């Protein structure tokens, strides 16, 4: 008697997605392996949220680009997680008093994933800089306990026309180290989320640094040409040539 070969109908889908599908069962529960993998993913996500970015190492990795460390009004991680409003505002004591203006200000903010910032922020920043020649760029602002809107006030202190916030995104159970880039024209306190553009899922298994940087550069040039960002600026970097030719006067 020949034993029937058991075919896993979900095998071909697992090759193209990180989603948990077709986990199977062992009695009334999931298989032990699936349970352990889920617990590991959950632990990695928690570690990403509660982790602390090593900003001194980040400053060294950014060289020769200058940087400045700016804290939010959230005094520690526990406050940051429980009071989102404080993470959106800047500790004014850390802001510069210079009246110099710049075309672009990069803000690298810890956000909700220290792992994302430490792994991907510097390579993405350097890839962006290769594509933004001719623009004046402020010292990189390193935002501690910072959320996206933190970048509006911080970049405005440098007189930036465009803020580019590179921030650790909320980790999921498949990717704990995803980085996002938020671009805002004429940043200032009180800007709405609808007034900025977002590029997300920048990580080893997602959008590459080069592809992410191409999209950032396209949006920045279009923002300066059209004098806006947000819902009225539709990202369409592929095949765009007119915007890529824009440079500061």
ABEGO torsion letter per residue (X at the ends): XBBBBBBBAAAAAAAABABBBGAEBBEABBBAAAAAAAAAAAAAAAAAAABBBBAAAAAAAAOABBBBBBBBABABAAAAAABAAAAABBBAAABBABABBBABBBBBBAEABAAAAAAAAAAAAAAAAAAABGBBBBBBBBBBGBBAAAAAAAAAAAGBABBBBBBBBBBBAABAABBBBBBBBGBBBGBBAAABBBBBGBBAABBBAAAAAAAAAAAAAAAAAAGBBEAABBBBABGBAAAAABBBX
